Amino acid sequence: MISVTEYKPQEEVLEFLEKCQSVYIIGCGSCTTITHTGGKAEVLKMKESLAETGKEITGWMVIPTACDELAKDALKEAGDEIQSADCLLIMTCAFGVQNIAMFTGKPVFPALNTIFIGKEQTTPGLFSEVCRQCGDCVLAWTGGICPVVSCSKGLLNGPCGGTDEGKCEVDSDKDCAWTMIYNRLKDQGRLDLFDKEQPPKHYQSGTRPGKITIQ
C-alpha cells in the first residue's frame, strides 16, 4: 500500500516559490520513489529545473520515509543547508509535507498532489486505488470488493445498465466492479447478498479531522 502522487503543474510550483530565492529540496525514499515523483532522480531533475529559473538550491535529500519520526533526525543532519534556504520544496505525499513542516520553522511547499492510497497491479507501474477510507465499509456485503473505488460510478447498488460483457462503459479496459462482485458472491454461495439494498453512503460517519484513541 502506498500513497500515489503526481506532479503539480510547474507554474503552480513556481508561484509557491515566487518569494523564495533559495530553496532546499526534499524527496522520499518510499512511496514517491516507487511512483517516480520524488526519488533521487526526480529530486535532481527538479534541482536542475529550478536552477534554470534562477533559484539557488542550497541542498537536497531523499528521506528514507518522510512520514515518520526519523524525518526529524534527517532534517537535523542537513541543518546548515536548510537554514540557509528561504523555503523547502517537498516531493513527498501530503502526509510527508505536514510531517516535515512540524520539524522546521521554514515555509514548506508541496511539489506533488496526493491522488489516492493504492497498490501496484500485475502490470509494473500501474497503480489502482484500493480504499477511500470512507469510514462506512460495505465489504461484508460485496464479497470483499469495494464498489466505492472499483466502480467508475461509485455505485453502491449495481450494476448499472451500461455494463457490457463484464466491462465498464466508462472504461472499456476495466472490469465491471459489479460483475466481479456478482461472480465472487456466486462462487462463494452467497448470491443472496447481491439483492441486499445498500442505503446512501454516510460520508460523514467519521469525524473530520479524523481522530481515534486505541485502548
Secondary structure, 3 states (H helix, E strand, C coil): CEEEEEECCHHHHHHHCCCCCEEEEEEECCHHHHCCCCCHHHHHHHHHHHHHCCCEEEEEEEECCCCCCHHHHHHHHCHHHHHCCCEEEEECCHHHHHHHHHCCCCCEEECEEEEEEEEECCCCCCEEEEECCCCCCCCCCCCCCCHHHHCCCCCCCCCCCCCECCECCCCCCCECHHHHHHHHHHHCCCHHHHHCCCCCCCCCCCCCCCCCCCC
